[in-house]
Amino acid sequence: MTTRTLWNLKTARSSYVVSVGTDGRLENLHWGVPLSDEEADSLHTPTDFGIFPSSFSASSGDEVSSRDGRDLRTPSLDFTFPDGSRVVNLKFAEAQADGDTLSLVMTDVRREIDVILTYDIFPEQDVIRRGCRIVNRSSDTVRLSAVSGVDLKLPRRAKRITYLPGRWAADPQLAQTPLIDGITQLEGRGGFTGHRSKPWFAVDDGTANETFGEVWSASLMWSGSWKLAVERTTVEELHAQLGIHEDGLLVDLAPGESMDAPNVVLTYSAAGFGGVSDNWHDFVRDEVLRSSEPRPVLFNSWEAHMFDVNESTQLELAQRAAEIGCELFVVDDGWFRGRNDEHGGLGDWYHDPRKFPAGLLPLSRRVHSLGMKFGLWVEPEMVSPRSDLFREHPDWIYTAGGETPVEMRGQLVLDLGRAEVRRHIRQTLERLITDNELDYLKWDFNRPITVAGDAARSGGVVVRDHVRHLYEVLDEIREKFPHLLIEGCAGGGARADYGMLSHTDLVWPTDNTDPLDRIELQRAFSFAFPANVTSSWVTGSPSLLNGRVSSLEFRFHVAMCGVLGVGDDITLWDDADLELARRMVGLYKRNRDLVQNGRLSRLFLSEDSSAVQYNDHAATRAIVFAFAHGRAFGRRIENLRLRNLMPNAWYRTNDGRRYSGRMLASVGLPVDLTGDLASTVIEVYQEGLVSGIDG
Ligand code: GLA
């Protein structure tokens, strides 16, 4: 018979076990393989067994940590009370279980402060979403200077962290590094997620690979400044804190007020990094996105004409885009008044009459009559000092107590804390969408929030509120225009995160469109994000970034691994190019369900080649992309050993070959690729289930 209060949070392939220790603190007894309730009940607490208690090993608990006067860890919640005390002693008070949601209320022993931890279970995706609400029930104002909210106990045997670092046009990459005996920290500053790293990580014991081994992973559902700290404690336990960056954060909670920390989602897989990606992909598609409707094949004007857009060139491009099968035409930056370079115009969201004398509606109508949707690039949170909006409302920007505002990319950030600014942005967008019959917005954000705050509002709070207000505006727009698709963007992928995806439909993952770089960046991106949110364009050759020359076919194959788009000056393409493009777009549309909503397997990435596979969940079809990067020493590209197919089924390839699923998994599909930047696509169809392939 159990004498403990214990919860076994079960997903299809994992268990997460929390209990109340004898001292009223929460203990995380297990996160990993599924356990029955009986098994969970037999788990030992660390103090029961194995660890010699000492004055150096005191802990304020596993699920949230605070300055309780004993714990030496960085607190996940940091309070200051009016009497100067910073001590908080949280003890379990009550639990509420409601379907797949568990709430654990912790209360400070002395003051009327509650911390409510919530656990939402997504059984099919093996994901648990953790939330944290801090409630001030006291009659004093309480100050918070750190709000990670979620303290996550990781297995002691985890030795390595996998994460997604980057910088502009090099985001994200994949990195793996041993966890140090101390604090391993990743962060994003400046009021946005940033290029430096995604708020996502995974840990393992150092032996996991794509298909093998236990992997624990978590991510923050938040698009503002953030911090991850993975700490090896004095008793060699491993804890991760994931939350709002504490830099400049001072939240004063008035009596009766409460604050929610950003949610953290976590998943476990015993099937390696591929298993963890599967879980994240399913979770994002099923629970984060509003819909998994197929994303349209897009044309975007940015790399074709930069700021130099006008009605006649856009009409010409639109005609061509429709001919090759594009379904959406987006005019990127440069379409509005005063916008001939990056130093003007932001805020004046009216068409430039010199570029579009009759406005944008005729172009929109023409695009629609060509059978495509129509969209525009906007950067609604920004203003250029050279704009009417700034001249009329110089006080609408963030400043730090009268400091001269700092321009970056020639622009300043609007103060979304002001209701009139939010109203203005909403009304501006509503007008643009209605007047121009828009179906799509590319919503950009091209500089950090570096100076924010005044005497009354500190920078950290401004940055926190900015993100909340951004989400609010996005939601209002989506509610008013349910048909509208929104692509999130921030100088490439600096706002590609699960927070932004909860309020948009897809993201621009990086400003790097060089196809060879993209193979690596898209691969890294796929650790956390499904292909249906990964906008990917075929741009010109040589690449604007690297000057690398590549064939149009290679560029198409790379872009087809995400949401296919075209971003080159297609009026310059010759007949052969257009014919190839038509074929590629057709091939993509035929397999879009597999790529966007199927199961993705990163087959391999070596120095000279790589391959990626997408298949349906029933394993009846697959599409495989193989890339030779740079050939050396006459080496052949390795056979493509496919995953997730049925061993006893026979499959055919589009080039007429026939293999059993078992052969495809073990011997693999031979491919013949010669030359640098060569690529191929193979479609695989199930021929019919057969018996007797054994021995
Ligand atoms: C950002 C985006 C680009 C493009 C430009 C326009 O850098 O990431 O795709 O839209 O802005 O100025």
Boltz pocket constraint, residues with backbone or C-beta under 6 A from the ligand:
constraints:
  - pocket:
      binder: B
      contacts: [[A, 302], [A, 332], [A, 333], [A, 377], [A, 444], [A, 446], [A, 489], [A, 490], [A, 491], [A, 492], [A, 508], [A, 510], [A, 511]]
      max_distance: 6.0
